[in-house]
Amino acid sequence: MHDAALYRMYEAEAAHIRNRGGTVRRVVLDYELKASIYAALAKARVLPRVDYPKVQREVAQAHGLQVTGAASCCQTCEWIRHGGSAPTKVDLELATYHYHGATR
């Protein structure tokens, strides 16, 4: 059910992007995004505790995110406007009854 809802959300956003003259280049799923982020943060665990928040902010910024302290489930849809140079990103979030923000 979650995958079907996620796909419908993506299709709606992709149609919106096409209507604005863009093309979806790629979609980064939640687990891919988290794997990249957590790999970078795991390396920072050896740093002094006081330096860790700085690394968190740097990793978040590198991924186009903000550190909020709240967990979320999201997909990033990267698209480019026809004739455009820099890709634009839109974050899609789908919260369902079964979603748990924190890892159990």
Secondary structure by P-SEA (a helix, b strand, c coil): caaaaaaaaaaaaaaaaaaacccccccccaaaaaaaaaaaaaaaccccccaaaaaaaaaaaaaccccccbbbbbbbbbbbcccccbbbbbbbbbbccccccccc
